């Protein structure tokens, strides 16, 4: 699944590193606020997803919308690491590791919430 206001997919031989997204207000998203994952492209699943910062991001749901945050590494070789969430909100809920809107698998590491 690739849907999201901020959807990052790493495929081929790409390296995704040192990305910062800040001061963004999202008015509408069909499914997720943030989704980061690997995707197959020409038989390859990307090389690295690391060091992403999401700062001062706010999504104001309308009409019962719920948008989550999903981080998905593929395996031990294809991990997601070093992601920081600073003042990221869905409605009045700040995204933290304990947020019901935050989801990750076992191939995600080095997370920070501020």
C-alpha positions as CSV (number, residue, x, y, z in Angstrom):
1,X,0.0,0.0,0.0
2,X,1.5,3.3,-1.0
3,X,-1.3,5.7,0.0
4,X,-0.6,8.7,2.3
5,X,-0.2,12.4,2.3
6,X,3.5,11.7,2.7
7,X,4.3,8.3,1.1
8,X,7.9,7.2,0.8
9,X,8.7,4.0,-1.2
10,X,12.2,2.9,-1.7
11,X,12.8,0.6,-4.7
12,X,15.4,-0.3,-7.3
13,X,18.9,0.5,-6.0
14,X,17.8,3.8,-4.4
15,X,19.1,5.2,-1.1
16,X,16.7,7.5,0.7
17,X,18.6,9.4,3.4
18,X,18.6,12.8,5.3
19,X,15.1,14.0,4.4
20,X,13.3,16.7,6.5
21,X,9.7,17.8,6.0
22,X,8.6,20.6,8.2
23,X,5.8,23.2,8.8
24,X,3.1,21.5,6.8
25,X,-0.7,21.6,7.4
26,X,-2.6,18.7,5.7
27,X,-6.2,19.5,4.9
28,X,-7.2,16.1,3.4
29,X,-5.8,12.6,3.0
30,X,-7.7,9.6,1.8
31,X,-5.9,7.1,4.1
32,X,-2.6,7.7,5.9
33,X,-0.7,10.8,7.0
34,X,2.7,9.2,6.7
35,X,3.7,5.8,5.2
36,X,7.4,4.7,4.7
37,X,8.2,1.3,3.2
38,X,10.2,-0.6,0.6
39,X,8.7,-1.6,-2.8
40,X,9.9,-4.0,-5.5
41,X,11.2,-2.3,-8.6
42,X,12.9,-4.3,-11.3
43,X,13.7,-7.1,-8.9
44,X,15.3,-4.8,-6.3
45,X,13.9,-3.5,-3.0
46,X,15.9,-0.4,-2.5
47,X,19.1,0.0,-0.4
48,X,18.4,2.2,2.6
49,X,15.7,4.3,4.2
50,X,17.3,6.4,7.0
51,X,17.4,9.7,8.8
52,X,14.0,11.2,8.1
53,X,12.6,14.1,10.2
54,X,8.9,15.1,10.3
55,X,8.6,18.4,12.1
56,X,5.6,20.6,12.8
57,X,3.2,18.5,10.7
58,X,-0.5,18.9,11.4
59,X,-3.5,17.0,9.9
60,X,-6.9,18.3,10.8
61,X,-9.4,15.4,10.2
62,X,-12.8,16.3,8.8
63,X,-15.9,14.1,8.8
64,X,-14.5,11.2,10.8
65,X,-11.3,10.8,8.8
66,X,-8.5,8.9,10.6
67,X,-5.0,9.0,9.3
68,X,-2.2,7.0,10.8
69,X,1.6,6.8,10.6
70,X,3.1,3.5,9.2
71,X,6.8,2.6,9.1
72,X,7.6,-0.8,7.4
73,X,11.1,-2.2,6.9
74,X,11.2,-5.3,4.7
75,X,13.8,-7.5,6.4
76,X,17.1,-7.3,8.3
77,X,18.9,-6.0,5.2
78,X,16.2,-3.4,4.3
79,X,15.4,-1.5,7.5
80,X,13.9,1.9,8.3
81,X,16.1,3.7,10.8
82,X,16.6,7.1,12.3
83,X,13.1,8.6,12.0
84,X,12.2,11.6,14.1
85,X,8.7,12.9,14.8
86,X,8.6,16.4,16.3
87,X,5.3,18.0,16.9
88,X,3.4,15.8,14.5
89,X,-0.4,15.8,15.2
90,X,-3.5,14.1,13.8
91,X,-6.3,16.3,15.2
92,X,-5.4,16.9,18.9
93,X,-3.4,13.7,19.2
94,X,0.4,14.0,19.1
95,X,2.1,11.1,17.4
96,X,4.2,9.2,19.9
97,X,5.4,5.6,20.1
98,X,2.3,4.8,22.2
99,X,-0.2,6.6,19.9
100,X,-2.9,4.4,18.6
101,X,-2.2,6.0,15.2
102,X,1.4,4.9,15.1
103,X,2.4,1.6,13.6
104,X,5.7,0.0,12.8
105,X,7.1,-3.5,12.3
106,X,10.2,-5.2,13.8
107,X,12.5,-3.8,11.0
108,X,12.3,-0.2,12.2
109,X,14.8,1.2,14.6
110,X,16.2,4.4,16.1
111,X,13.0,6.3,16.4
112,X,12.7,9.7,18.2
113,X,9.6,11.5,19.4
114,X,9.8,15.1,20.5
